[in-house]
Amino acid sequence: MSAETPRRIVLLRHAKAEWSQQSDHERPLAERGRKEAPVAGRRLADSGIDFDLALCSTATRTRETWKLAVHEFAQRPRTVYEERLYEASVGELIALFGEIPDDVRTVLVIGHNPGMHGVADVLAGQAEGDALTRMTRDGFSTAAYAVIDFQGPWKSLEPGVGKIAEYWTPNA
């Protein structure tokens, strides 16, 4: 693939989780989250985006979100459960994206805030319509996703090179 290969990152925040006595990593989805996740999955399936790879945090709520969302897809992408997504900083997320193989054009990342919102904001040099305004206003709510497009190899990903092509939230 050339240096100008179009790439796409879809950042999906996990659906609404319960507050419980369990460790944060083991928190399950709340009833609302079990309803939100398939809605987000259907929306992603209907978007026509073909995912080459899904990277999912190992936290219970992200794994449950992915399990419910992916049932809406016609074809399940290769999925990697990645411990480093849990509590990842923006810099750690960008470094992780730099490790994605060059044959992957589109990746779906199922993760957490503040990382999902932070990395979307940092990567976005521009946005389609009011996507960035809505994302900032909504604070990247649960089960929301942002689609970020950029050109070039994964290793070239850096602040400001992307364009937010879409921001969607189930609360809109």
C-alpha positions in Angstrom: 0.0 0.0 0.0 1.2 3.5 -0.8 2.2 6.2 1.7 -1.1 7.9 0.8 -3.3 4.9 1.6 -6.6 6.1 3.2 -7.0 4.8 6.7 -9.9 4.9 9.1 -10.2 4.6 12.8 -13.6 4.1 14.4 -13.5 4.9 18.2 -16.4 3.3 20.0 -16.9 4.0 23.7 -18.3 1.1 25.7 -22.0 1.2 26.5 -23.3 2.3 29.9 -21.8 0.3 32.8 -23.1 -0.5 36.3 -21.4 1.0 39.3 -20.7 -1.9 41.6 -18.5 -3.2 44.3 -16.3 -5.0 41.8 -13.1 -3.6 40.5 -13.4 -1.0 37.8 -12.0 -3.5 35.2 -14.7 -6.0 36.0 -17.7 -3.7 35.9 -20.5 -5.1 33.7 -22.9 -3.3 31.5 -26.0 -1.8 33.0 -29.4 -2.6 31.6 -29.3 0.7 29.6 -25.9 -0.4 28.2 -27.3 -3.8 27.1 -29.8 -1.8 25.0 -27.3 0.8 23.7 -24.6 -1.6 22.5 -26.8 -3.4 19.8 -28.1 0.0 18.6 -24.5 1.2 18.1 -23.7 -2.1 16.4 -26.6 -1.8 14.0 -25.6 1.8 13.2 -22.0 0.7 12.5 -23.3 -2.2 10.4 -25.5 0.1 8.4 -22.7 2.6 7.8 -21.2 0.3 5.2 -17.7 0.5 6.8 -15.7 -2.7 6.3 -13.6 -3.3 9.4 -10.3 -5.2 8.9 -9.6 -5.3 12.6 -11.3 -4.7 16.0 -9.2 -3.8 19.0 -11.2 -4.3 22.2 -10.2 -3.4 25.8 -10.1 -6.4 28.1 -12.5 -4.7 30.6 -15.8 -6.5 31.1 -17.9 -3.6 29.9 -16.0 -3.3 26.6 -16.1 -7.0 25.9 -19.8 -7.1 26.6 -20.3 -4.0 24.4 -18.4 -5.7 21.6 -20.3 -9.0 22.0 -23.7 -7.2 21.7 -22.6 -4.8 18.9 -20.9 -7.4 16.7 -24.0 -9.5 16.5 -25.4 -6.8 14.3 -22.6 -7.1 11.7 -22.9 -9.3 8.6 -19.3 -10.4 9.1 -17.2 -10.3 12.3 -13.8 -8.7 11.8 -10.7 -10.2 13.3 -10.7 -9.2 17.0 -7.8 -8.6 19.3 -8.4 -8.1 23.0 -5.8 -5.5 24.0 -5.0 -4.9 27.7 -3.3 -1.6 26.9 -6.6 0.0 25.9 -7.8 0.0 29.5 -6.9 3.3 31.1 -4.8 4.3 28.0 -3.7 7.9 27.6 -3.9 9.7 24.3 -0.2 9.1 23.7 -0.5 5.4 24.6 -3.4 5.1 22.1 -1.5 6.8 19.3 1.5 4.6 20.0 -0.7 1.5 19.9 -2.3 2.6 16.6 1.3 2.9 15.2 1.7 -0.8 15.8 -1.3 -1.7 13.5 -0.1 -3.7 10.5 0.0 -1.8 7.2 -2.4 -4.2 5.5 -5.2 -3.0 7.8 -7.0 0.0 6.4 -9.9 0.3 8.9 -9.8 -0.5 12.6 -12.6 -0.4 15.2 -11.4 0.4 18.7 -13.7 -0.4 21.6 -12.5 1.5 24.6 -13.0 4.0 27.4 -13.2 7.6 28.2 -11.3 9.9 28.7 -9.1 8.1 26.1 -11.6 7.8 23.3 -12.7 11.4 23.5 -9.1 12.6 24.0 -7.6 10.8 21.0 -10.4 11.8 18.7 -10.0 15.4 19.7 -6.2 15.3 19.3 -6.2 13.5 16.0 -8.9 15.8 14.5 -7.3 18.5 12.4 -10.7 19.1 10.8 -14.2 17.7 11.0 -17.1 17.1 8.7 -20.0 19.5 9.4 -20.7 19.9 13.1 -19.2 16.5 14.2 -16.4 18.0 16.3 -18.8 20.5 18.0 -21.3 17.8 18.8 -18.5 15.5 20.2 -17.2 18.3 22.4 -20.7 19.2 23.6 -21.7 15.6 24.3 -18.5 14.6 26.0 -18.3 11.3 24.0 -21.2 9.6 25.7 -21.5 5.9 26.3 -22.0 3.8 23.1 -21.0 6.8 21.0 -18.5 6.5 18.2 -16.3 8.8 16.1 -15.0 8.0 12.6 -11.6 9.5 11.9 -10.0 9.4 8.5 -6.4 10.1 7.6 -3.9 9.3 4.8 -0.7 7.3 5.1 0.9 4.5 7.1 -0.2 3.8 10.7 3.2 4.9 11.9 2.6 8.4 10.6 -0.4 9.0 12.8 0.1 12.1 14.9 -2.0 15.0 16.3 -4.0 16.9 13.8 -3.6 14.6 10.8 -7.2 13.2 10.9 -10.6 14.3 9.9 -13.7 13.4 11.9 -16.0 12.1 9.2 -18.8 11.2 11.6 -19.7 11.4 15.3 -22.7 9.5 16.4 -24.3 9.0 19.8 -27.4 6.9 20.8 -28.6 9.9 22.8 -29.0 12.3 19.8 
